[in-house]
């Protein structure tokens, strides 16, 4: 990651993530971020938790997982070209895995 190389000495990586996070947001997500109390966010894991609860609640994640596991090839669908719903589902799954890495 780029930010690790730019980290000032003595600054915790978690603090770098917390300070940089607002710059990754736009629109409603950015407005939401600035509406929460700064004292309610103490750690990067805490930030991740409240963000994912807001934009990816457990029910939505469970539904996406069911959708991914239940995908079947339609009668006219070509093997080498996945349907757009499958592509969106896989992209969402990858996003969730990426956010777990942070």
Secondary structure, 3 states (H helix, E strand, C coil): CHHHHCCCCCCCHHHHHHHHHHHHCCHHHHHHHHHCCHHHCCCHHHHHHHHHHHHCCHHHHHHHHHHHHCCCCCCCCCCCCCCHHHHHHHHHHHHHHHHHHC
